[in-house]
Amino acid sequence: MTDESIPEIDHRIYVPLPDSWTAHAKRDSVKEYCHTKSEGEEHFHLLMKGEIYLMHQGEKYCLNCALKQETITTDRLHWKRS
């Protein structure tokens, strides 16, 4: 049963400069941290088992930080604006 009055959410993300980035799913519980600190925090935040993250030159970035840094975008037409 579907409700057509509920708008469909597009969860896709795009990497405008994909050549040097790779996407991974964290498979274990070993403590690993995002390379970027969240605004107002003094510590790096933990990547969780099952979390999807990006990697660039050995550095790991959670999707939230990658969005804030504009490494990734939800704008499907990003290529038209470059």
VENHUSUL-V79102 format. One record per backbone hydrogen bond with DSSP energy under -0.5 kcal/mol. CO is the residue of the C=O (numbers start at 1). NH is the residue of the N-H. If there is no record, write none. Layout:
co nh
CO NH
CO NH
This chain:
co nh
2 4
3 6
5 7
9 11
14 16
14 73
15 18
17 20
18 21
22 55
24 26
24 53
26 50
32 47
36 45
38 41
43 38
45 34
48 51
51 26
52 63
53 24
54 61
55 22
56 59
59 56
60 35
61 54
62 66
63 67
64 68
65 69
66 71
66 72
67 70
73 14
74 76
75 78
77 80
77 81
78 81
78 82
